[in-house]
């Protein structure tokens, strides 16, 4: 008893086995689900092994107490296995940096752009010359600070001013200011 109108009747459905979800559909759904669970079981360990280890996470940020740094003094710290310079500028050094027309510099930045608002006297930079990665002098007492009173790279003669901006020599850019924030009036967190 075929229906001549082209619509399926309960008799034709029973004969052809089209009663909603077929057995083949169930097997396909089960196979795809099993493959999905298997893929997650394989991919999850691969992705989690690419996450940074505990020792790397420990070095991802560092806190430095800057309360004991006197005006004109600098300290060296280590951040991500690289030297970090933290200098408290004197009013004369701030004035000297502000007198420079930033547009005349190779890498134009003002002192205000390189420090945090309300802490213009606290300059935080990576202690790595942007030319070939040497450690500039000028952070320790008595070291050569170059022609502009900031930092001097002894490897190839780059001179930085009091705001750690490149003024002379082969370095293409200023000393890098890392991401940092003041967590209190005397403590900064770098990273």
HELIX and SHEET records of a PDB file:
HELIX    1   1 UNK A   10  UNK A   16  1                                   7    
HELIX    2   2 UNK A   23  UNK A   49  1                                  27    
HELIX    3   3 UNK A   54  UNK A   58  1                                   5    
HELIX    4   4 UNK A   91  UNK A   99  1                                   9    
HELIX    5   5 UNK A  102  UNK A  104  5                                   3    
HELIX    6   6 UNK A  111  UNK A  114  1                                   4    
SHEET    1   A 3 UNK A  62  UNK A  65  0                                        
SHEET    2   A 3 UNK A 187  UNK A 190 -1                                        
SHEET    3   A 3 UNK A 180  UNK A 182 -1                                        
SHEET    1   B 3 UNK A  74  UNK A  79  0                                        
SHEET    2   B 3 UNK A  82  UNK A  88 -1                                        
SHEET    3   B 3 UNK A 122  UNK A 126 -1                                        
SHEET    1   C 3 UNK A 149  UNK A 153  0                                        
SHEET    2   C 3 UNK A 158  UNK A 161 -1                                        
SHEET    3   C 3 UNK A 166  UNK A 168 -1                                        
END                                                                             
